[in-house]
Amino acid sequence: MNPTEKPALPQDTRRDFPHFASIPTRWMDNDVYGHVNNVVYYSYFDTVINRWLIEEAGLDPLKGDVVGLCVESQCRFLAAISFPDDVDAGMRIEKLGRSSVRYGIGIFRHGTSELCALGHFVHVFVDRAQKPTPIPPTMREAFERLLSRPARA
């Protein structure tokens, strides 16, 4: 791609995300331009991932033997969201390693098919001494349920 070409728009749809969490926006999320500030999208990522980890994968962030540390995150902004919109944060597992996982996150305006942001977030799981550790079996099974599969022809 040459520097003057725009990157292709993502083709991801709601069907590409097997898990969703509804998240309300707050008045304070808007910036001076009247839309949700870019840093808030990372909060949405963190919310959908950690809520799912606690509720579905058995993560105990306060007393558990392992925790996930974010080592990489990225967000591509596609359409503005503003308070009082609610968002639907879709989540999938894009890559599952021995001690790491890459989540794909799609942010949609609540109840619509409009993809407003697309990103990823990588956790490396560590023990309480902060040394990488294998993902526990129960957690791995939960991740496998959301693992993206290549699209069928």
C-alpha positions in Angstrom: 0.0 0.0 0.0 1.4 3.4 -0.9 1.2 6.2 1.7 -1.7 8.0 0.0 -4.0 4.9 0.1 -6.5 4.5 2.9 -6.4 1.1 4.6 -9.4 -1.1 3.8 -12.3 -0.9 6.2 -12.8 -3.9 8.4 -15.4 -6.4 7.3 -16.1 -7.7 10.8 -19.8 -8.0 11.8 -21.6 -9.0 15.0 -21.5 -12.6 13.9 -17.7 -12.6 14.3 -17.9 -12.1 18.0 -19.4 -14.9 20.1 -19.6 -12.9 23.4 -21.1 -9.5 24.1 -21.4 -7.2 27.0 -23.6 -4.1 27.1 -21.8 -1.0 28.5 -23.4 2.4 29.2 -21.5 5.5 28.3 -21.2 8.2 30.9 -21.4 12.0 30.6 -17.8 12.3 31.6 -16.8 9.9 28.7 -17.4 12.7 26.1 -14.5 15.0 25.2 -14.7 18.6 24.1 -15.5 17.5 20.6 -18.8 15.9 21.8 -17.9 12.2 21.4 -16.5 9.5 23.6 -12.7 10.1 24.0 -10.4 7.5 22.5 -9.0 6.4 25.8 -12.4 5.3 27.0 -12.5 2.6 24.3 -9.7 0.9 26.0 -11.8 0.9 29.2 -14.6 -0.9 27.2 -12.0 -3.5 26.1 -10.9 -4.0 29.7 -14.5 -4.2 30.9 -15.7 -6.9 28.4 -12.6 -9.0 28.9 -12.3 -8.9 32.6 -16.0 -9.3 33.3 -15.9 -12.4 31.0 -12.8 -13.7 32.7 -14.3 -13.4 36.2 -17.8 -14.7 35.3 -17.0 -17.4 32.7 -13.3 -18.4 33.0 -12.9 -18.5 36.8 -10.4 -15.6 37.2 -10.1 -14.4 40.8 -8.1 -11.2 40.4 -7.7 -10.7 44.2 -6.9 -14.3 45.4 -6.2 -16.4 42.4 -2.9 -18.0 41.5 -2.7 -16.4 38.1 -3.5 -12.9 36.7 -3.4 -11.5 33.2 -1.1 -8.6 32.4 -1.8 -6.5 29.3 1.3 -6.5 27.1 -0.3 -5.1 23.9 -3.4 -3.3 22.9 -4.6 -1.5 19.7 -7.8 0.2 18.6 -9.0 1.4 15.2 -11.7 4.0 15.4 -14.3 3.8 12.7 -17.4 5.8 13.9 -18.0 8.2 16.8 -20.1 7.3 19.8 -21.5 9.9 22.2 -23.2 10.0 25.6 -26.0 8.8 26.1 -25.3 6.0 23.6 -24.8 2.5 25.1 -22.3 0.2 23.4 -22.2 -3.5 22.8 -18.7 -4.8 23.2 -18.1 -8.0 21.3 -15.2 -10.3 22.1 -13.5 -13.3 20.5 -10.3 -15.2 21.1 -8.0 -14.7 18.1 -4.9 -16.6 19.3 -4.4 -18.9 22.3 -0.9 -19.6 23.4 0.7 -21.5 26.3 0.6 -18.5 28.6 -0.9 -15.8 26.5 -4.2 -14.9 24.7 -5.1 -12.4 22.1 -8.6 -11.0 22.2 -10.4 -9.3 19.4 -12.8 -6.6 20.4 -15.6 -5.0 18.3 -17.4 -2.0 19.7 -20.9 -1.5 18.3 -23.6 1.1 19.1 -26.1 -0.7 21.2 -28.6 -2.7 19.1 -27.0 -1.8 15.7 -24.8 -3.5 13.2 -22.5 -0.5 13.0 -18.9 -1.3 13.9 -17.6 1.8 15.7 -14.2 0.5 16.7 -12.1 -2.7 16.2 -9.1 -3.7 18.3 -7.2 -6.3 20.1 -5.8 -6.8 23.6 -3.1 -9.3 24.6 -2.8 -10.8 28.1 0.2 -12.8 29.3 -0.7 -14.8 32.4 1.7 -14.7 35.3 1.8 -16.1 38.8 1.8 -13.8 41.8 5.6 -13.4 41.5 5.0 -12.0 38.0 6.6 -15.0 36.2 4.8 -16.2 33.0 2.8 -19.3 33.8 0.6 -21.7 31.7 -3.0 -20.8 31.4 -4.9 -22.9 33.9 -7.0 -25.8 32.3 -10.4 -24.4 33.3 -9.5 -21.0 31.9 -8.1 -22.5 28.7 -11.4 -24.5 28.2 -13.3 -21.2 28.4 -11.0 -19.5 25.9 -11.4 -22.4 23.5 -15.1 -21.8 23.5 -14.6 -18.3 22.1 -11.7 -19.2 19.8 -12.2 -17.7 16.3 -12.5 -20.1 13.5 -11.5 -19.3 9.9 -14.6 -18.3 7.9 -16.0 -21.1 5.8 -16.1 -20.7 2.0 
